[in-house]
Amino acid sequence: MAKLSQGSSVTIRSSGVDAERRRLNTWQAIRADVLGRIRSGEWPPGSLIPTEQMLSIEMGCARATVNRALRELADSGIIQRRRKVGTRVTATTSRRTTLSLPVLRDEIESLGARYAYQMTECLPCNPSPAAMQALQVDADDMMLLVKSRYLADDRPHCCEAIWLNPRALALPDFHLFAHEPPQEWLARSLPVTQSRFSILAEGASGSCAVNLTIDPGTPVMTIERVNTLDSLPVSFARQFYPPMHRLVLDN
């Protein structure tokens, strides 16, 4: 019998008819089941979840299938896996944030410039491949995509595309985002945590080039941001800056 450290929390469900009804055969289904248990509070932040072998028996599937689902969740920072220790739900409340990106309003006003926000598009749509990975959703899941641009002294400063997961958030009427940026609404309404961000360079295309008034293919700095709520990702944003932008992060 496996030994658990003090304070660990593991739930093993009964076998029999209930287990047969819960038989899962794809890693996507297992991922959804694990996310559902985290969201419901059955496995709260910091708790130890059952082992791959335990989950494979409970769900009636191969251990490799469970492993794939847990790897996806670990890559997104939802769970943490440690050899000889086990797998825990990420305890966001105890994690130290070493870098934090400001909201764009503060970023622009800190430059001494006049801030303005314009929503350019808001629509339900399926996630992009990057949003699928960041939010741990499937290709046919419906997200809310809000596109906007931010001006500094009436000049394009940044444009943004943000995917919001309505299965993880109680979203307001979309008309709100015509006046308030989604990032500000999240910070004002919910105890979200900025769990991770990445910086990359790519060529501007589509609405990004239009909103920044630059030629398609022009290199832009791209920042990807993920916000989490109770250890689960709820939003994925891509922000695009025109050439010559300088990003300064202060302690």
N, C-alpha and C positions, 0 to 999 in steps of 0.2 A: 504494500500500500504506500502511495506517495506521501511524504511528509510535507506539510505546509508551514511556512513561517508564521509567527504570531501576527495577527492583524490581517492575514490574507482572507480573501473572500472568493470561494469557488462554489458554483451551483451545478449540480449534476441532476439532470432530469430523469424521470423514471422511464423504464423500458416498457415494452408491451404495446397496446393499441395506440397510445399517444405517440410513441416513438415511430411507429409505422406511419402514422399520419404526417409526421414531421420529416419523413425521409427526403433528403436533399441530395441532388446529384451534380450540381454545377458550383463552381467557385463563386459565381455571382450571387447565387442563392444563399450560400453560406455567409458571404460578406454581408448581404442584406440582413440575415438573421443576427449576426454579431452586432451590426450597427443598431438594429432594433433593440437589442438587450441593453446596449450602452445608453441609447436615447431614453429608454424607459426607466433607467436607474437601477436595473437589476445588477449591472456591473458598473458601479460608479467610478469616477476618476481615482486612479491609484490602486484599484482592486486587481487581484490576480484572477485571470480567467482560466478555464479548463485547458488541459494540454491538448495538443493535436490529436493524440490517440483517443482521449476521452471524447472530443468533439466528433471524430470520425465514427466512433461507435454509436454515439447518441444520434447523429444525423444520417447514419446508414450510408456512408460514402467512403471513398479512399482517403487515406491520410494525406496523400499528395494534393488532393483537391482542397482540403482544409489548409494545407501549407500555402497554396497559391493565394487563397483568400486572405490569410493573415499577413502574407508578404505585402499584398496591395495596401492593406490598412497600416502596416508599419511604415511603408514608403511615404504615406501621407501624414505620418506623425500621430495617427489616432491611437495606436497602441505601441508599446515598447517591448521588444523581445530581447531577452538576455539568456545566454547559454548557462545552463545549470541553475538558473533562477526562475525562469518562466516568462510568461507574457502578461503584461499589465496594461490596463487602460491608462493612457497618458494622464498624469496628474498636472493639469495646466496651472492649477493654483499655486503649485510649489516650484514651477519652472521659472528660472530667471531669464528675463528678456535682456539681452545684451545690446540690441539695436532696435530702435522703434522709429518707423517712418511717420512723419506728421501728416495730418490731413492737409489736403491741397490748399484749403483756405489759409491755414496758418503758414504754409510754405510760401505762398504768394505774398501775403501781407508782411512776412518777415523780410522780404526784399524791398519793402517800402512801396509796393505797387498796389494799384486798385484791383480788387478781386471781382471776378464775375464768373457765373456758372451757367451753362446752357445744356439742357438735355436735348440730344439730337435724335434719339430713337429709344423706344421701349416696347418690347414685344416678348411673348412667350416663344421659346424655341428650344430645340435639343442642344445639349452641350457640345462644345468643341472637344477634340481629343484631350487637350490640356485641361479643360474644365472637368471632363470625366475623371481624369486622374486625381486632380486636386480635391474634388468634392466627393469622390468615390460613389459616382452614380453611373447608370448605364446609358447607352447611346439613345435609347428611346424615352428616357425620362425627360419631362418637360421642366425647363428652368425659366426664370425671368431674366432677360438680358437687357441691361440699360447701358446705352452709349451716350457719352457726353463729352464736352470739352470745357476747359477752364482757361480764362483769359487773365492776363496781367497787363493792366493799362491798355485794354482793348486789343492786345496782341495774343495770339495763341501761345499758351504756356504748356499745356498738356491735354491729351485726350485719353479717355478711359472707356473700357468695356468691362462690365462687371456682371457675373452670373450669380444670381441669388437662388437658393434652393428652397422652393415653397414647401417641400416635405420636411424641412428642418426649421423653417421660420414661418411665423404668422405674418405674412407680408401685408403692408398697408395698401390702400387704393393706389394704383400705379401713377395716378395724377400727382401724387405727392412729390414724385421724383422730378417733376417739371420745375420744382422750386427748391428742393432740398436734395443734395447728392446722396446716393445710397450709403456711402461710407459714413457720412455725418449722421444719417438716420440710424445706422447700426450702432454707432458709438453713443448716440443719445438714448436709444430705446432699449438696448440689450447689453449685458455684461460680456461682450465679445472680447476675444483675445487675438491679437495679431500673432499667429503661430509661426509663420514662416514667410520669407520673401526671397526672390531671386532676381538677379539683374542679368540681362542679356542684350545683345545688339542684333537688329534685324532690319530688313528693308520695309519702309512704309508702303502700305497698300490700301485700297478701298477707302472706307470712311476715315481711316487714320490719316491718309495723305490729304484728303479733302479738309478735314477738321484742322489740321496743322498748316494748311495752305502750302504744302511742299509737293515736289514731284514724286510720283510713285517710284519706289526703289531707293529713295533717299534713306541712308542709314539713320535709325532712330534708337535712342536708349529705351529699353522696355523693362519695366519693373512688374513682376508678378507678386500679388499679395493674397494670402489666404487668411481669413478670419474664422475662428472657431468659437463654439458655444458649448460649454459642458463637454469639452474634448472632441466635439464633432465639427467638421468643416461646414460652414453655412454660406460662405461667399468666396468667390475667386475673381480677382480683378487683374486686368492687364492695363497698365498705364504707359503711354507713349510720349516721349519728350523729343522735341526737334533737335537738330544738330547744335553743338556748342553749349548744351545744357550741362550744368555742373551740379552733381549731387553731393551735399555736405551733410554728414551725420555727426552730430555732437553727442557726447556722453551725457 
